[in-house]
């Protein structure tokens, strides 16, 4: 009984059954998988058997002892009222038990103490309302079952041929049946509640897992978009500046045009290598301990169209700012670079964030500050932080925006990822300033420090 109840419940809620069920398992669990059909069949069988029993019992009585009303009408009507509600004992347990109890009470009040076998449906109704009904409903049903046991005993005691001892025995026997049914129903109810909680928890965990997967995919798309923006937008800005500058300088200074073309080639190759590395991330996704958090290494492979994926190289950090400044100077941007404090090596993720923020700030100067702006880059090392400040005297604060840029948004996202404080906006008196304070490991925790020269 316990095994059947648990197996039925597990299948009904889809829990604990991972393998293809056997024929026996399917047969055992069929009632819970097809509740309406099973209960209808059960009600039909019990009703038919009870009606047959009523007719057979009445036919076996002597002709002079028969009573159409007490032997046919009352038992048949009571059988229908008691047994038919079994068809919806689980879908509407309170209504079913109320009808069943009413039928049993009616035939007892009519002077018929027992209708065999219809009265066997009364314990079934008690089980149903206790297992599937409300607490109030099964409490009333249990009290009614106890009262019914006493009432049956009283009716037997008042019937000729039955002694008081037999009436007491009947009351105790019927009461024990109801008590056993009620106890099994409580166990069933507790098990159903436990399985329902497990099902709800499993559904919640599944929803959380799906939400985490969606969030992880969104975070990864954002990270890739940020990397693509930092690589491509910066490189294209430098390329456009060099191309425009070389075109205007070609007539007066051919060597300037040559230098611009050389810079275009270098920046283009560097951008291509970065894009190949990023494509390698998307194709393979192998973690690289030397890369920034959330980044991956790209193995050697051949891309579509014959483009090879560049081998993994360390991501740029604060030490790469010198090369970045030189690159911006070749784009005819007047940049001054200063470092204060004691420089030291940073974790790859923090170093990459600092580099990207400075890179994006300089790119924005090149795009929006107007002709010949003066730019200053300050890297200030503190005991537990590093401050990156990029300011210019151009017209970036008043320059019109096309509304499609994501540079400042990307910088804010990067800063938020490492708990940094980023401020970006116009300076008093003109120009634009980006200032980012990044928390870093304290100087004592560093194995060694290294000097980064100012330019």
C-alpha positions as CSV (number, residue, x, y, z in Angstrom):
1,X,0.0,0.0,0.0
2,X,2.8,2.4,1.0
3,X,4.7,1.6,-2.2
4,X,1.7,2.0,-4.4
5,X,0.9,5.4,-2.8
6,X,4.4,6.7,-3.2
7,X,4.9,5.4,-6.7
8,X,1.5,6.8,-7.7
9,X,2.4,10.2,-6.3
10,X,5.8,10.3,-7.8
11,X,4.5,9.6,-11.2
12,X,1.6,12.0,-10.8
13,X,4.1,14.8,-10.0
14,X,6.8,13.7,-12.3
15,X,9.3,13.2,-9.5
16,X,11.7,10.4,-8.9
17,X,11.0,8.5,-12.0
18,X,13.9,8.9,-14.4
19,X,13.8,5.6,-16.3
20,X,11.2,4.2,-18.6
21,X,8.6,2.6,-16.4
22,X,7.9,-1.1,-16.7
23,X,4.5,-2.6,-17.5
24,X,3.9,-3.3,-13.8
25,X,4.8,0.3,-12.9
26,X,2.5,1.7,-15.5
27,X,-0.4,-0.5,-14.2
28,X,0.2,0.5,-10.6
29,X,0.4,4.2,-11.4
30,X,-2.5,4.2,-13.9
31,X,-5.1,5.3,-11.3
32,X,-3.1,8.5,-10.4
33,X,-2.3,9.3,-14.1
34,X,-6.0,8.9,-15.0
35,X,-7.9,9.9,-11.9
36,X,-11.2,10.8,-13.5
37,X,-11.4,7.6,-15.5
38,X,-10.3,5.4,-12.6
39,X,-12.8,6.9,-10.1
40,X,-15.6,6.7,-12.6
41,X,-14.9,3.0,-13.2
42,X,-14.6,2.4,-9.5
43,X,-18.0,4.1,-8.8
44,X,-19.6,2.0,-11.6
45,X,-18.2,-1.3,-10.3
46,X,-19.1,-0.6,-6.7
47,X,-22.6,0.6,-7.6
48,X,-23.3,-2.4,-9.8
49,X,-22.0,-4.9,-7.2
50,X,-24.0,-3.2,-4.4
51,X,-27.2,-3.2,-6.4
52,X,-26.7,-6.8,-7.3
53,X,-26.1,-7.6,-3.6
54,X,-29.3,-5.7,-2.6
55,X,-31.5,-7.5,-5.1
56,X,-30.0,-10.9,-4.2
57,X,-30.5,-10.3,-0.5
58,X,-34.1,-9.2,-1.0
59,X,-34.8,-12.2,-3.3
60,X,-33.5,-14.6,-0.7
61,X,-36.0,-13.5,1.9
62,X,-39.3,-15.4,2.5
63,X,-42.2,-14.0,0.7
64,X,-44.1,-13.2,3.9
65,X,-41.1,-11.3,5.3
66,X,-40.4,-9.1,2.3
67,X,-41.1,-5.4,2.2
68,X,-40.9,-3.5,-1.0
69,X,-40.0,-0.3,0.7
70,X,-37.4,-1.5,3.2
71,X,-36.0,-4.3,1.1
72,X,-35.9,-2.7,-2.3
73,X,-36.6,1.1,-2.4
74,X,-34.5,2.2,0.5
75,X,-31.5,0.0,-0.2
76,X,-31.5,0.8,-3.9
77,X,-31.8,4.6,-3.4
78,X,-29.2,4.5,-0.6
79,X,-26.8,2.5,-2.8
80,X,-27.1,5.1,-5.6
81,X,-26.6,8.1,-3.3
82,X,-23.7,6.4,-1.4
83,X,-21.8,4.9,-4.4
84,X,-22.2,7.3,-7.3
85,X,-20.3,10.1,-5.6
86,X,-17.2,7.9,-5.7
87,X,-16.8,9.0,-9.3
88,X,-15.6,12.5,-8.1
89,X,-14.2,11.5,-4.7
90,X,-10.8,13.1,-5.5
91,X,-11.8,16.0,-7.7
92,X,-14.6,17.1,-5.2
93,X,-13.9,15.2,-2.0
94,X,-16.0,17.4,0.3
95,X,-19.1,17.1,-1.9
96,X,-18.6,13.4,-2.5
97,X,-18.2,12.6,1.2
98,X,-21.2,14.7,2.1
99,X,-23.4,12.8,-0.3
100,X,-22.1,9.4,0.8
101,X,-22.6,10.3,4.4
102,X,-26.1,11.6,3.7
103,X,-27.1,8.3,2.0
104,X,-25.8,6.2,4.9
105,X,-27.6,8.4,7.4
106,X,-30.8,8.3,5.4
107,X,-31.1,4.5,5.3
108,X,-30.2,4.3,9.0
109,X,-32.9,6.8,9.9
110,X,-35.3,4.8,7.7
111,X,-34.7,1.8,9.9
112,X,-32.2,-0.1,7.8
113,X,-29.0,-0.3,9.8
114,X,-26.8,-1.7,7.0
115,X,-26.9,-1.8,3.2
116,X,-24.3,-4.4,2.0
117,X,-22.1,-3.7,0.2
118,X,-22.9,0.0,-0.4
119,X,-21.8,1.0,3.1
120,X,-18.3,0.0,2.2
121,X,-18.1,3.2,0.2
122,X,-18.4,5.2,3.5
123,X,-14.8,4.4,4.5
124,X,-13.7,5.2,1.0
125,X,-15.3,8.6,1.2
126,X,-13.6,9.2,4.6
127,X,-10.3,8.3,3.0
128,X,-10.8,10.6,0.1
129,X,-11.9,13.7,2.1
130,X,-9.0,13.2,4.5
131,X,-6.4,12.7,1.9
132,X,-7.6,15.3,-0.6
133,X,-10.0,17.6,1.2
134,X,-9.6,20.5,3.5
135,X,-8.8,20.2,7.2
136,X,-12.2,21.3,8.3
137,X,-13.9,18.9,5.9
138,X,-12.0,15.8,7.1
139,X,-12.4,16.8,10.8
140,X,-16.2,16.9,10.3
141,X,-16.0,13.6,8.4
142,X,-14.0,11.9,11.2
143,X,-16.5,13.0,13.8
144,X,-19.4,11.8,11.6
145,X,-17.7,8.4,11.2
146,X,-17.5,8.1,14.9
147,X,-21.1,9.1,15.4
148,X,-22.1,6.7,12.6
149,X,-20.4,3.8,14.4
150,X,-22.5,4.5,17.6
151,X,-25.7,4.9,15.5
152,X,-25.2,1.5,13.9
153,X,-24.7,-0.1,17.3
154,X,-27.9,1.5,18.6
155,X,-29.9,0.3,15.6
156,X,-28.6,-3.2,16.0
157,X,-29.4,-3.1,19.7
158,X,-33.0,-2.2,18.9
159,X,-33.4,-4.9,16.3
160,X,-34.9,-8.2,17.4
161,X,-32.4,-11.0,17.7
162,X,-29.4,-8.9,18.5
163,X,-28.0,-8.6,21.9
164,X,-26.4,-5.5,23.5
165,X,-23.0,-7.2,23.5
166,X,-23.2,-7.8,19.8
167,X,-24.2,-4.1,19.3
168,X,-21.1,-3.0,21.3
169,X,-18.9,-5.3,19.3
170,X,-20.3,-3.9,16.0
171,X,-19.7,-0.3,17.2
172,X,-16.1,-1.1,18.2
173,X,-15.5,-3.0,14.9
174,X,-16.9,-0.3,12.7
175,X,-15.1,2.4,14.7
176,X,-11.7,0.6,14.3
177,X,-12.3,0.3,10.6
178,X,-12.9,4.1,10.4
179,X,-9.9,4.8,12.6
180,X,-7.6,2.7,10.5
181,X,-8.9,4.3,7.3
182,X,-8.5,7.8,8.8
183,X,-4.9,7.0,9.9
184,X,-3.9,5.7,6.4
185,X,-5.5,8.8,4.9
186,X,-3.5,11.1,7.1
187,X,-0.3,9.4,6.0
188,X,-1.4,9.7,2.4
189,X,-2.2,13.4,2.9
190,X,1.2,14.0,4.5
191,X,3.0,12.3,1.7
192,X,1.0,14.3,-0.9
193,X,2.0,17.5,0.9
194,X,5.6,16.5,0.9
195,X,5.6,15.5,-2.8
196,X,3.8,18.8,-3.6
197,X,6.5,20.7,-1.8
198,X,9.2,18.8,-3.6
199,X,7.5,19.5,-6.9
200,X,7.3,23.2,-6.1
201,X,10.9,23.3,-5.0
202,X,12.0,21.5,-8.2
203,X,10.0,23.9,-10.3
204,X,11.5,26.9,-8.5
205,X,15.0,25.5,-8.9
206,X,14.3,24.9,-12.6
207,X,13.1,28.4,-13.0
208,X,16.2,29.7,-11.1
209,X,18.4,27.6,-13.3
210,X,16.8,28.9,-16.4
211,X,17.0,32.5,-15.2
212,X,20.7,32.0,-14.3
213,X,21.4,30.6,-17.8
214,X,19.6,33.6,-19.4
215,X,21.5,36.0,-17.1
216,X,24.8,34.3,-17.9
217,X,24.1,34.4,-21.6
218,X,23.2,38.1,-21.3
219,X,26.3,38.9,-19.3
220,X,28.5,37.1,-21.9
221,X,26.8,39.0,-24.7
222,X,27.5,42.2,-22.9
223,X,31.1,41.3,-22.2
224,X,31.7,40.3,-25.9
225,X,30.0,43.5,-27.0
226,X,32.2,45.5,-24.7
227,X,35.3,43.8,-26.0
228,X,34.3,44.3,-29.7
229,X,33.5,47.9,-29.0
230,X,36.9,48.5,-27.3
231,X,38.8,46.8,-30.0
232,X,37.1,47.8,-33.2
233,X,35.9,51.3,-32.2
234,X,39.3,52.3,-30.9
235,X,41.1,50.9,-33.9
236,X,38.8,52.4,-36.5
237,X,39.0,55.8,-34.8
238,X,42.8,55.7,-35.1
239,X,42.6,54.5,-38.7
240,X,40.2,57.2,-39.7
241,X,42.3,59.9,-38.0
242,X,45.5,58.6,-39.7
243,X,43.8,58.3,-43.1
244,X,42.4,61.9,-42.9
245,X,45.6,63.3,-41.6
246,X,47.7,61.5,-44.2
247,X,45.4,62.7,-47.0
248,X,45.8,66.4,-46.0
249,X,49.5,66.1,-45.3
250,X,50.4,64.2,-48.5
251,X,50.7,67.2,-50.7
252,X,53.0,69.2,-48.3
253,X,54.9,66.3,-46.6
254,X,54.9,62.9,-48.4
255,X,56.7,61.4,-45.5
256,X,53.8,62.2,-43.2
257,X,51.5,60.3,-45.5
258,X,53.9,57.3,-45.4
259,X,54.0,57.4,-41.6
260,X,50.2,57.5,-41.5
261,X,50.0,54.5,-43.8
262,X,52.5,52.6,-41.6
263,X,50.4,53.5,-38.5
264,X,47.3,52.3,-40.3
265,X,48.9,49.0,-41.1
266,X,50.1,48.5,-37.5
267,X,46.8,49.4,-36.0
268,X,44.9,47.3,-38.5
269,X,47.1,44.2,-37.8
270,X,46.8,44.7,-34.0
271,X,43.0,45.0,-34.4
272,X,42.9,41.9,-36.6
273,X,44.9,39.9,-34.0
274,X,42.5,41.0,-31.2
275,X,39.4,40.1,-33.3
276,X,40.9,36.7,-34.1
277,X,41.5,36.1,-30.4
278,X,37.9,37.1,-29.6
279,X,36.6,34.8,-32.4
280,X,38.7,32.0,-30.8
281,X,36.9,32.7,-27.5
282,X,33.5,32.2,-29.2
283,X,34.6,29.0,-31.0
284,X,36.4,27.3,-28.2
285,X,35.8,28.9,-24.8
286,X,38.8,27.4,-23.0
287,X,39.6,29.3,-19.7
288,X,42.9,31.2,-19.6
289,X,44.3,31.9,-16.2
290,X,46.4,34.8,-17.5
291,X,43.4,36.6,-19.0
292,X,40.8,38.8,-17.4
293,X,38.0,37.3,-15.4
294,X,35.4,36.0,-17.8
295,X,37.9,35.9,-20.7
296,X,39.0,32.7,-22.5
297,X,42.0,31.6,-24.4
298,X,41.8,30.9,-28.1
299,X,43.7,27.9,-29.4
300,X,45.4,27.7,-32.7
301,X,42.7,26.9,-35.3
302,X,41.7,27.7,-38.8
303,X,38.8,30.0,-39.2
304,X,36.4,30.1,-42.1
305,X,37.8,31.8,-45.1
306,X,41.4,30.8,-44.2
307,X,41.8,33.2,-41.2
308,X,43.8,31.6,-38.5
309,X,43.0,32.3,-34.9
310,X,45.8,34.1,-33.2
311,X,47.4,32.3,-30.3
312,X,46.5,33.6,-26.8
313,X,48.6,36.5,-25.6
314,X,48.4,38.3,-22.3
315,X,45.7,40.9,-22.1
316,X,46.9,44.5,-21.9
317,X,47.3,46.1,-18.5
318,X,48.5,49.3,-17.0
319,X,52.0,48.7,-18.3
320,X,50.5,48.8,-21.8
321,X,49.4,52.4,-21.4
322,X,52.8,53.7,-22.6
323,X,52.3,51.9,-26.0
324,X,48.7,53.2,-26.1
325,X,49.8,56.8,-25.6
326,X,52.4,56.5,-28.3
327,X,49.7,55.1,-30.7
328,X,47.5,58.0,-30.0
329,X,50.4,60.4,-30.6
330,X,50.9,58.9,-34.0
331,X,47.3,59.9,-34.6
332,X,48.4,63.5,-34.0
333,X,46.8,63.7,-30.6
334,X,48.8,65.8,-28.1
335,X,48.9,63.6,-25.1
336,X,50.9,64.2,-21.9
337,X,51.3,61.2,-19.6
338,X,52.2,61.2,-15.9
339,X,52.5,58.6,-13.2
340,X,52.6,59.3,-9.5
341,X,53.1,57.0,-6.6
342,X,54.7,53.6,-6.5
343,X,53.7,51.4,-9.5
344,X,53.1,47.7,-9.0
345,X,51.8,44.8,-10.9
346,X,48.0,44.4,-10.9
347,X,45.9,41.3,-11.3
348,X,45.1,40.7,-15.0
349,X,41.4,41.6,-14.7
350,X,42.0,44.9,-12.9
351,X,44.8,45.9,-15.2
352,X,42.7,45.2,-18.3
353,X,39.8,47.3,-16.9
354,X,42.2,50.2,-16.3
355,X,43.6,49.9,-19.8
356,X,40.2,49.7,-21.5
357,X,38.9,52.7,-19.6
358,X,41.9,54.8,-20.5
359,X,41.7,53.5,-24.1
360,X,38.0,54.4,-24.4
361,X,38.6,57.8,-22.9
362,X,41.3,58.6,-25.4
363,X,39.2,57.3,-28.3
364,X,36.4,59.6,-27.3
365,X,38.8,62.5,-27.3
366,X,39.9,61.6,-30.8
367,X,36.3,61.4,-32.0
368,X,34.6,64.3,-30.2
369,X,37.1,66.8,-28.8
370,X,37.6,68.6,-32.1
371,X,40.8,69.8,-33.8
372,X,44.1,69.7,-31.9
373,X,42.9,69.1,-28.3
374,X,45.4,68.9,-25.5
375,X,45.0,65.7,-23.5
376,X,46.5,64.7,-20.1
377,X,46.6,61.2,-18.8
378,X,47.3,60.8,-15.1
379,X,47.9,57.5,-13.4
380,X,48.0,57.9,-9.6
381,X,49.0,55.0,-7.5
382,X,47.7,54.9,-3.9
383,X,48.1,52.4,-1.0
384,X,44.9,50.6,-1.9
385,X,43.7,52.2,-5.2
386,X,44.8,53.4,-8.6
387,X,43.3,56.5,-10.2
388,X,43.1,56.9,-13.9
389,X,42.3,60.4,-15.1
390,X,42.0,61.5,-18.7
391,X,41.1,65.1,-19.3
392,X,41.2,67.4,-22.4
393,X,40.4,71.0,-23.3
394,X,38.4,70.2,-26.4
395,X,34.7,70.6,-27.2
396,X,33.7,67.0,-26.3
397,X,31.2,68.2,-23.7
398,X,29.3,70.2,-26.2
399,X,29.8,67.9,-29.2
400,X,26.6,66.4,-30.6
401,X,25.9,62.7,-30.0
402,X,24.6,60.3,-32.6
403,X,22.8,58.4,-29.8
404,X,24.3,55.0,-30.8
405,X,27.6,55.1,-28.9
406,X,28.2,52.8,-25.9
407,X,31.6,54.1,-24.8
408,X,30.7,55.7,-21.5
409,X,28.2,52.9,-20.8
410,X,30.9,50.3,-21.3
411,X,33.2,52.2,-19.0
412,X,30.6,52.3,-16.3
413,X,29.9,48.6,-16.7
414,X,33.6,47.8,-16.4
415,X,34.0,50.0,-13.3
416,X,30.9,48.4,-11.7
417,X,32.3,44.9,-12.2
418,X,35.4,45.6,-10.1
419,X,33.8,48.0,-7.6
420,X,35.5,51.1,-9.0
421,X,34.1,54.6,-8.9
422,X,33.9,56.3,-12.3
423,X,33.0,59.9,-13.0
424,X,32.7,61.2,-16.5
425,X,31.5,64.7,-17.5
426,X,32.5,68.2,-18.6
427,X,35.2,70.2,-16.7
428,X,34.7,73.6,-15.3
429,X,36.0,76.1,-17.9
430,X,35.6,73.7,-20.8
431,X,36.8,70.3,-21.9
432,X,35.9,66.8,-20.6
433,X,37.3,64.6,-17.8
434,X,37.0,60.9,-17.1
435,X,38.2,59.9,-13.6
436,X,38.1,56.4,-12.3
437,X,39.3,55.2,-8.9
438,X,39.9,51.5,-8.9
439,X,40.5,49.5,-5.7
440,X,43.6,47.3,-5.9
441,X,45.5,45.0,-3.5
442,X,47.5,46.7,-0.9
443,X,51.2,47.2,-1.5
444,X,52.2,44.7,1.2
445,X,50.4,41.9,-0.7
446,X,52.4,42.4,-3.8
447,X,55.4,40.2,-4.3
448,X,57.4,42.9,-6.0
449,X,56.9,46.3,-7.6
450,X,58.0,47.8,-10.8
451,X,58.4,51.3,-12.1
452,X,56.4,52.5,-15.1
453,X,58.0,55.5,-16.6
454,X,56.2,58.8,-17.3
455,X,56.3,60.2,-20.7
